[in-house]
């Protein structure tokens, strides 16, 4: 099964979630970002501290 087929099969079990990120010292939902900020958010690298 492809990824799209799996997502379509489980469509009725999925629900929307709100993703927050820290911007300038406070948390904001990513869905409220403008086009430029959305692109910047997608380019961020995830890392873990050791």
CHARMM-style PDB file with segment names, atoms N, HN, CA, C and O in Angstrom:
ATOM      1  N   UNK     1       0.845  -1.197   0.000  1.00  0.00      PROA
ATOM      2  CA  UNK     1       0.000   0.000   0.000  1.00  0.00      PROA
ATOM      3  C   UNK     1       0.876   1.242   0.000  1.00  0.00      PROA
ATOM      4  O   UNK     1       1.899   1.300   0.683  1.00  0.00      PROA
ATOM      5  N   UNK     2       0.462   2.225  -0.771  1.00  0.00      PROA
ATOM      6  HN  UNK     2      -0.369   2.177  -1.326  1.00  0.00      PROA
ATOM      7  CA  UNK     2       1.210   3.481  -0.789  1.00  0.00      PROA
ATOM      8  C   UNK     2       0.758   4.361   0.376  1.00  0.00      PROA
ATOM      9  O   UNK     2      -0.263   4.102   1.012  1.00  0.00      PROA
ATOM     10  N   UNK     3       1.523   5.380   0.631  1.00  0.00      PROA
ATOM     11  HN  UNK     3       2.352   5.591   0.114  1.00  0.00      PROA
ATOM     12  CA  UNK     3       1.221   6.313   1.723  1.00  0.00      PROA
ATOM     13  C   UNK     3      -0.157   6.956   1.537  1.00  0.00      PROA
ATOM     14  O   UNK     3      -0.917   7.088   2.496  1.00  0.00      PROA
ATOM     15  N   UNK     4      -0.471   7.349   0.318  1.00  0.00      PROA
ATOM     16  HN  UNK     4       0.147   7.242  -0.461  1.00  0.00      PROA
ATOM     17  CA  UNK     4      -1.761   7.986   0.045  1.00  0.00      PROA
ATOM     18  C   UNK     4      -2.932   7.027   0.260  1.00  0.00      PROA
ATOM     19  O   UNK     4      -3.991   7.430   0.741  1.00  0.00      PROA
ATOM     20  N   UNK     5      -2.736   5.770  -0.097  1.00  0.00      PROA
ATOM     21  HN  UNK     5      -1.876   5.443  -0.489  1.00  0.00      PROA
ATOM     22  CA  UNK     5      -3.792   4.771   0.096  1.00  0.00      PROA
ATOM     23  C   UNK     5      -4.046   4.543   1.587  1.00  0.00      PROA
ATOM     24  O   UNK     5      -5.193   4.403   2.011  1.00  0.00      PROA
ATOM     25  N   UNK     6      -2.990   4.509   2.366  1.00  0.00      PROA
ATOM     26  HN  UNK     6      -2.058   4.623   2.022  1.00  0.00      PROA
ATOM     27  CA  UNK     6      -3.128   4.330   3.813  1.00  0.00      PROA
ATOM     28  C   UNK     6      -3.854   5.519   4.423  1.00  0.00      PROA
ATOM     29  O   UNK     6      -4.762   5.346   5.236  1.00  0.00      PROA
ATOM     30  N   UNK     7      -3.457   6.724   4.035  1.00  0.00      PROA
ATOM     31  HN  UNK     7      -2.719   6.865   3.375  1.00  0.00      PROA
ATOM     32  CA  UNK     7      -4.105   7.926   4.565  1.00  0.00      PROA
ATOM     33  C   UNK     7      -5.587   7.970   4.189  1.00  0.00      PROA
ATOM     34  O   UNK     7      -6.427   8.355   5.002  1.00  0.00      PROA
ATOM     35  N   UNK     8      -5.898   7.580   2.974  1.00  0.00      PROA
ATOM     36  HN  UNK     8      -5.216   7.267   2.314  1.00  0.00      PROA
ATOM     37  CA  UNK     8      -7.295   7.583   2.525  1.00  0.00      PROA
ATOM     38  C   UNK     8      -8.110   6.545   3.295  1.00  0.00      PROA
ATOM     39  O   UNK     8      -9.260   6.805   3.648  1.00  0.00      PROA
ATOM     40  N   UNK     9      -7.533   5.381   3.559  1.00  0.00      PROA
ATOM     41  HN  UNK     9      -6.599   5.170   3.273  1.00  0.00      PROA
ATOM     42  CA  UNK     9      -8.240   4.326   4.286  1.00  0.00      PROA
ATOM     43  C   UNK     9      -8.530   4.724   5.734  1.00  0.00      PROA
ATOM     44  O   UNK     9      -9.535   4.307   6.308  1.00  0.00      PROA
ATOM     45  N   UNK    10      -7.655   5.523   6.313  1.00  0.00      PROA
ATOM     46  HN  UNK    10      -6.838   5.862   5.847  1.00  0.00      PROA
ATOM     47  CA  UNK    10      -7.812   5.932   7.715  1.00  0.00      PROA
ATOM     48  C   UNK    10      -8.378   7.345   7.869  1.00  0.00      PROA
ATOM     49  O   UNK    10      -8.317   7.927   8.952  1.00  0.00      PROA
ATOM     50  N   UNK    11      -8.919   7.887   6.800  1.00  0.00      PROA
ATOM     51  HN  UNK    11      -8.969   7.414   5.920  1.00  0.00      PROA
ATOM     52  CA  UNK    11      -9.401   9.267   6.780  1.00  0.00      PROA
ATOM     53  C   UNK    11     -10.433   9.548   7.878  1.00  0.00      PROA
ATOM     54  O   UNK    11     -10.409  10.624   8.476  1.00  0.00      PROA
ATOM     55  N   UNK    12     -11.325   8.616   8.149  1.00  0.00      PROA
ATOM     56  HN  UNK    12     -11.345   7.743   7.663  1.00  0.00      PROA
ATOM     57  CA  UNK    12     -12.377   8.845   9.139  1.00  0.00      PROA
ATOM     58  C   UNK    12     -11.843   8.805  10.578  1.00  0.00      PROA
ATOM     59  O   UNK    12     -12.540   9.238  11.496  1.00  0.00      PROA
ATOM     60  N   UNK    13     -10.632   8.298  10.791  1.00  0.00      PROA
ATOM     61  HN  UNK    13     -10.066   7.946  10.045  1.00  0.00      PROA
ATOM     62  CA  UNK    13     -10.050   8.230  12.130  1.00  0.00      PROA
ATOM     63  C   UNK    13      -9.114   9.406  12.421  1.00  0.00      PROA
ATOM     64  O   UNK    13      -8.674   9.587  13.556  1.00  0.00      PROA
ATOM     65  N   UNK    14      -8.814  10.196  11.401  1.00  0.00      PROA
ATOM     66  HN  UNK    14      -9.171  10.049  10.479  1.00  0.00      PROA
ATOM     67  CA  UNK    14      -7.870  11.309  11.563  1.00  0.00      PROA
ATOM     68  C   UNK    14      -8.585  12.541  12.101  1.00  0.00      PROA
ATOM     69  O   UNK    14      -9.782  12.730  11.885  1.00  0.00      PROA
ATOM     70  N   UNK    15      -7.822  13.377  12.811  1.00  0.00      PROA
ATOM     71  HN  UNK    15      -6.849  13.223  12.987  1.00  0.00      PROA
ATOM     72  CA  UNK    15      -8.361  14.645  13.281  1.00  0.00      PROA
ATOM     73  C   UNK    15      -7.293  15.716  13.156  1.00  0.00      PROA
ATOM     74  O   UNK    15      -6.097  15.427  13.189  1.00  0.00      PROA
ATOM     75  N   UNK    16      -7.739  16.950  13.012  1.00  0.00      PROA
ATOM     76  HN  UNK    16      -8.710  17.185  12.985  1.00  0.00      PROA
ATOM     77  CA  UNK    16      -6.818  18.065  12.847  1.00  0.00      PROA
ATOM     78  C   UNK    16      -6.156  18.381  14.182  1.00  0.00      PROA
ATOM     79  O   UNK    16      -6.810  18.386  15.225  1.00  0.00      PROA
ATOM     80  N   UNK    17      -4.859  18.645  14.140  1.00  0.00      PROA
ATOM     81  HN  UNK    17      -4.327  18.641  13.293  1.00  0.00      PROA
ATOM     82  CA  UNK    17      -4.160  19.057  15.351  1.00  0.00      PROA
ATOM     83  C   UNK    17      -3.526  20.421  15.098  1.00  0.00      PROA
ATOM     84  O   UNK    17      -3.180  20.747  13.963  1.00  0.00      PROA
ATOM     85  N   UNK    18      -3.377  21.200  16.133  1.00  0.00      PROA
ATOM     86  HN  UNK    18      -3.658  20.935  17.055  1.00  0.00      PROA
ATOM     87  CA  UNK    18      -2.774  22.517  16.029  1.00  0.00      PROA
ATOM     88  C   UNK    18      -1.317  22.424  16.463  1.00  0.00      PROA
ATOM     89  O   UNK    18      -1.012  21.959  17.561  1.00  0.00      PROA
ATOM     90  N   UNK    19      -0.425  22.870  15.590  1.00  0.00      PROA
ATOM     91  HN  UNK    19      -0.673  23.248  14.698  1.00  0.00      PROA
ATOM     92  CA  UNK    19       1.008  22.839  15.874  1.00  0.00      PROA
ATOM     93  C   UNK    19       1.433  24.241  16.288  1.00  0.00      PROA
ATOM     94  O   UNK    19       1.169  25.213  15.581  1.00  0.00      PROA
ATOM     95  N   UNK    20       2.094  24.338  17.442  1.00  0.00      PROA
ATOM     96  HN  UNK    20       2.309  23.548  18.017  1.00  0.00      PROA
ATOM     97  CA  UNK    20       2.591  25.611  17.936  1.00  0.00      PROA
ATOM     98  C   UNK    20       4.108  25.638  17.837  1.00  0.00      PROA
ATOM     99  O   UNK    20       4.765  24.603  17.946  1.00  0.00      PROA
ATOM    100  N   UNK    21       4.655  26.820  17.631  1.00  0.00      PROA
ATOM    101  HN  UNK    21       4.121  27.661  17.543  1.00  0.00      PROA
ATOM    102  CA  UNK    21       6.097  26.997  17.638  1.00  0.00      PROA
ATOM    103  C   UNK    21       6.420  28.286  18.372  1.00  0.00      PROA
ATOM    104  O   UNK    21       5.587  29.188  18.462  1.00  0.00      PROA
ATOM    105  N   UNK    22       7.614  28.366  18.887  1.00  0.00      PROA
ATOM    106  HN  UNK    22       8.291  27.633  18.814  1.00  0.00      PROA
ATOM    107  CA  UNK    22       8.030  29.540  19.652  1.00  0.00      PROA
ATOM    108  C   UNK    22       8.567  30.587  18.679  1.00  0.00      PROA
ATOM    109  O   UNK    22       9.498  30.318  17.920  1.00  0.00      PROA
ATOM    110  N   UNK    23       7.972  31.783  18.707  1.00  0.00      PROA
ATOM    111  HN  UNK    23       7.216  32.001  19.324  1.00  0.00      PROA
ATOM    112  CA  UNK    23       8.372  32.887  17.844  1.00  0.00      PROA
ATOM    113  C   UNK    23       8.572  34.119  18.709  1.00  0.00      PROA
ATOM    114  O   UNK    23       7.644  34.577  19.374  1.00  0.00      PROA
ATOM    115  N   UNK    24       9.779  34.650  18.698  1.00  0.00      PROA
ATOM    116  HN  UNK    24      10.534  34.277  18.157  1.00  0.00      PROA
ATOM    117  CA  UNK    24      10.098  35.878  19.432  1.00  0.00      PROA
ATOM    118  C   UNK    24       9.682  35.797  20.901  1.00  0.00      PROA
ATOM    119  O   UNK    24       9.168  36.770  21.453  1.00  0.00      PROA
ATOM    120  N   UNK    25       9.898  34.659  21.529  1.00  0.00      PROA
ATOM    121  HN  UNK    25      10.316  33.868  21.080  1.00  0.00      PROA
ATOM    122  CA  UNK    25       9.680  34.524  22.957  1.00  0.00      PROA
ATOM    123  C   UNK    25       8.299  34.056  23.379  1.00  0.00      PROA
ATOM    124  O   UNK    25       8.064  33.887  24.576  1.00  0.00      PROA
ATOM    125  N   UNK    26       7.390  33.842  22.467  1.00  0.00      PROA
ATOM    126  HN  UNK    26       7.581  33.979  21.495  1.00  0.00      PROA
ATOM    127  CA  UNK    26       6.070  33.329  22.829  1.00  0.00      PROA
ATOM    128  C   UNK    26       5.608  32.302  21.802  1.00  0.00      PROA
ATOM    129  O   UNK    26       6.159  32.224  20.704  1.00  0.00      PROA
ATOM    130  N   UNK    27       4.612  31.525  22.154  1.00  0.00      PROA
ATOM    131  HN  UNK    27       4.165  31.588  23.046  1.00  0.00      PROA
ATOM    132  CA  UNK    27       4.140  30.434  21.293  1.00  0.00      PROA
ATOM    133  C   UNK    27       2.982  30.889  20.416  1.00  0.00      PROA
ATOM    134  O   UNK    27       2.058  31.555  20.884  1.00  0.00      PROA
ATOM    135  N   UNK    28       3.040  30.519  19.133  1.00  0.00      PROA
ATOM    136  HN  UNK    28       3.790  29.978  18.753  1.00  0.00      PROA
ATOM    137  CA  UNK    28       1.980  30.855  18.178  1.00  0.00      PROA
ATOM    138  C   UNK    28       1.659  29.629  17.338  1.00  0.00      PROA
ATOM    139  O   UNK    28       2.539  28.813  17.061  1.00  0.00      PROA
ATOM    140  N   UNK    29       0.395  29.497  16.932  1.00  0.00      PROA
ATOM    141  HN  UNK    29      -0.320  30.159  17.157  1.00  0.00      PROA
ATOM    142  CA  UNK    29       0.052  28.373  16.047  1.00  0.00      PROA
ATOM    143  C   UNK    29       0.638  28.591  14.655  1.00  0.00      PROA
ATOM    144  O   UNK    29       0.580  29.695  14.113  1.00  0.00      PROA
ATOM    145  N   UNK    30       1.192  27.546  14.092  1.00  0.00      PROA
ATOM    146  HN  UNK    30       1.240  26.649  14.532  1.00  0.00      PROA
ATOM    147  CA  UNK    30       1.824  27.624  12.771  1.00  0.00      PROA
ATOM    148  C   UNK    30       0.798  27.990  11.695  1.00  0.00      PROA
ATOM    149  O   UNK    30       1.140  28.657  10.719  1.00  0.00      PROA
ATOM    150  N   UNK    31      -0.451  27.562  11.865  1.00  0.00      PROA
ATOM    151  HN  UNK    31      -0.729  27.020  12.658  1.00  0.00      PROA
ATOM    152  CA  UNK    31      -1.472  27.826  10.833  1.00  0.00      PROA
ATOM    153  C   UNK    31      -1.777  29.317  10.671  1.00  0.00      PROA
ATOM    154  O   UNK    31      -2.376  29.712   9.670  1.00  0.00      PROA
ATOM    155  N   UNK    32      -1.378  30.154  11.637  1.00  0.00      PROA
ATOM    156  HN  UNK    32      -0.892  29.833  12.450  1.00  0.00      PROA
ATOM    157  CA  UNK    32      -1.648  31.595  11.532  1.00  0.00      PROA
ATOM    158  C   UNK    32      -0.498  32.351  10.860  1.00  0.00      PROA
ATOM    159  O   UNK    32      -0.565  33.573  10.721  1.00  0.00      PROA
ATOM    160  N   UNK    33       0.562  31.637  10.439  1.00  0.00      PROA
ATOM    161  HN  UNK    33       0.617  30.644  10.551  1.00  0.00      PROA
ATOM    162  CA  UNK    33       1.707  32.281   9.796  1.00  0.00      PROA
ATOM    163  C   UNK    33       1.348  32.755   8.397  1.00  0.00      PROA
ATOM    164  O   UNK    33       0.489  32.175   7.733  1.00  0.00      PROA
ATOM    165  N   UNK    34       2.023  33.829   7.952  1.00  0.00      PROA
ATOM    166  HN  UNK    34       2.721  34.301   8.492  1.00  0.00      PROA
ATOM    167  CA  UNK    34       1.871  34.281   6.569  1.00  0.00      PROA
ATOM    168  C   UNK    34       2.740  33.402   5.661  1.00  0.00      PROA
ATOM    169  O   UNK    34       3.427  32.506   6.150  1.00  0.00      PROA
ATOM    170  N   UNK    35       2.716  33.645   4.369  1.00  0.00      PROA
ATOM    171  HN  UNK    35       2.158  34.373   3.972  1.00  0.00      PROA
ATOM    172  CA  UNK    35       3.405  32.796   3.401  1.00  0.00      PROA
ATOM    173  C   UNK    35       4.909  32.741   3.675  1.00  0.00      PROA
ATOM    174  O   UNK    35       5.504  31.664   3.638  1.00  0.00      PROA
ATOM    175  N   UNK    36       5.520  33.880   3.944  1.00  0.00      PROA
ATOM    176  HN  UNK    36       5.037  34.755   3.974  1.00  0.00      PROA
ATOM    177  CA  UNK    36       6.960  33.930   4.186  1.00  0.00      PROA
ATOM    178  C   UNK    36       7.362  33.174   5.435  1.00  0.00      PROA
ATOM    179  O   UNK    36       8.339  32.424   5.426  1.00  0.00      PROA
ATOM    180  N   UNK    37       6.619  33.365   6.504  1.00  0.00      PROA
ATOM    181  HN  UNK    37       5.826  33.974   6.512  1.00  0.00      PROA
ATOM    182  CA  UNK    37       6.924  32.691   7.763  1.00  0.00      PROA
ATOM    183  C   UNK    37       6.683  31.187   7.649  1.00  0.00      PROA
ATOM    184  O   UNK    37       7.420  30.402   8.246  1.00  0.00      PROA
ATOM    185  N   UNK    38       5.669  30.773   6.896  1.00  0.00      PROA
ATOM    186  HN  UNK    38       5.070  31.410   6.411  1.00  0.00      PROA
ATOM    187  CA  UNK    38       5.408  29.346   6.681  1.00  0.00      PROA
ATOM    188  C   UNK    38       6.586  28.691   5.970  1.00  0.00      PROA
ATOM    189  O   UNK    38       7.011  27.600   6.350  1.00  0.00      PROA
ATOM    190  N   UNK    39       7.118  29.351   4.935  1.00  0.00      PROA
ATOM    191  HN  UNK    39       6.773  30.238   4.626  1.00  0.00      PROA
ATOM    192  CA  UNK    39       8.279  28.832   4.219  1.00  0.00      PROA
ATOM    193  C   UNK    39       9.497  28.741   5.119  1.00  0.00      PROA
ATOM    194  O   UNK    39      10.246  27.766   5.067  1.00  0.00      PROA
ATOM    195  N   UNK    40       9.692  29.756   5.942  1.00  0.00      PROA
ATOM    196  HN  UNK    40       9.084  30.548   5.985  1.00  0.00      PROA
ATOM    197  CA  UNK    40      10.815  29.759   6.883  1.00  0.00      PROA
ATOM    198  C   UNK    40      10.683  28.610   7.885  1.00  0.00      PROA
ATOM    199  O   UNK    40      11.674  27.957   8.212  1.00  0.00      PROA
ATOM    200  N   UNK    41       9.490  28.365   8.362  1.00  0.00      PROA
ATOM    201  HN  UNK    41       8.685  28.896   8.096  1.00  0.00      PROA
ATOM    202  CA  UNK    41       9.251  27.286   9.326  1.00  0.00      PROA
ATOM    203  C   UNK    41       9.561  25.924   8.715  1.00  0.00      PROA
ATOM    204  O   UNK    41      10.113  25.058   9.394  1.00  0.00      PROA
ATOM    205  N   UNK    42       9.214  25.720   7.439  1.00  0.00      PROA
ATOM    206  HN  UNK    42       8.766  26.423   6.887  1.00  0.00      PROA
ATOM    207  CA  UNK    42       9.470  24.442   6.759  1.00  0.00      PROA
ATOM    208  C   UNK    42      10.964  24.197   6.559  1.00  0.00      PROA
ATOM    209  O   UNK    42      11.387  23.045   6.463  1.00  0.00      PROA
ATOM    210  N   UNK    43      11.774  25.263   6.495  1.00  0.00      PROA
ATOM    211  HN  UNK    43      11.431  26.199   6.574  1.00  0.00      PROA
ATOM    212  CA  UNK    43      13.209  25.125   6.272  1.00  0.00      PROA
ATOM    213  C   UNK    43      13.985  24.886   7.565  1.00  0.00      PROA
ATOM    214  O   UNK    43      15.180  24.596   7.507  1.00  0.00      PROA
ATOM    215  N   UNK    44      13.355  24.997   8.708  1.00  0.00      PROA
ATOM    216  HN  UNK    44      12.384  25.232   8.754  1.00  0.00      PROA
ATOM    217  CA  UNK    44      14.055  24.806   9.983  1.00  0.00      PROA
ATOM    218  C   UNK    44      14.540  23.377  10.134  1.00  0.00      PROA
ATOM    219  O   UNK    44      13.888  22.436   9.682  1.00  0.00      PROA
ATOM    220  N   UNK    45      15.679  23.226  10.768  1.00  0.00      PROA
ATOM    221  HN  UNK    45      16.208  23.991  11.135  1.00  0.00      PROA
ATOM    222  CA  UNK    45      16.233  21.911  11.040  1.00  0.00      PROA
ATOM    223  C   UNK    45      15.913  21.499  12.469  1.00  0.00      PROA
ATOM    224  O   UNK    45      16.013  22.308  13.391  1.00  0.00      PROA
ATOM    225  N   UNK    46      15.529  20.242  12.651  1.00  0.00      PROA
ATOM    226  HN  UNK    46      15.448  19.584  11.902  1.00  0.00      PROA
ATOM    227  CA  UNK    46      15.264  19.710  13.981  1.00  0.00      PROA
ATOM    228  C   UNK    46      16.562  19.160  14.559  1.00  0.00      PROA
ATOM    229  O   UNK    46      17.353  18.543  13.846  1.00  0.00      PROA
ATOM    230  N   UNK    47      16.777  19.383  15.838  1.00  0.00      PROA
ATOM    231  HN  UNK    47      16.135  19.885  16.417  1.00  0.00      PROA
ATOM    232  CA  UNK    47      17.967  18.856  16.463  1.00  0.00      PROA
ATOM    233  C   UNK    47      17.647  18.436  17.897  1.00  0.00      PROA
ATOM    234  O   UNK    47      16.634  18.842  18.467  1.00  0.00      PROA
ATOM    235  N   UNK    48      18.531  17.613  18.467  1.00  0.00      PROA
ATOM    236  HN  UNK    48      19.353  17.283  18.004  1.00  0.00      PROA
ATOM    237  CA  UNK    48      18.400  17.210  19.861  1.00  0.00      PROA
ATOM    238  C   UNK    48      19.686  17.547  20.599  1.00  0.00      PROA
ATOM    239  O   UNK    48      20.783  17.347  20.075  1.00  0.00      PROA
ATOM    240  N   UNK    49      19.545  18.059  21.819  1.00  0.00      PROA
ATOM    241  HN  UNK    49      18.655  18.221  22.243  1.00  0.00      PROA
ATOM    242  CA  UNK    49      20.716  18.376  22.624  1.00  0.00      PROA
ATOM    243  C   UNK    49      21.205  17.126  23.323  1.00  0.00      PROA
ATOM    244  O   UNK    49      20.405  16.311  23.782  1.00  0.00      PROA
ATOM    245  N   UNK    50      22.495  16.975  23.405  1.00  0.00      PROA
ATOM    246  HN  UNK    50      23.145  17.638  23.032  1.00  0.00      PROA
ATOM    247  CA  UNK    50      23.082  15.817  24.082  1.00  0.00      PROA
ATOM    248  C   UNK    50      23.472  16.191  25.496  1.00  0.00      PROA
ATOM    249  OT1 UNK    50      23.986  15.354  26.237  1.00  0.00      PROA
TER     250      UNK     50
END
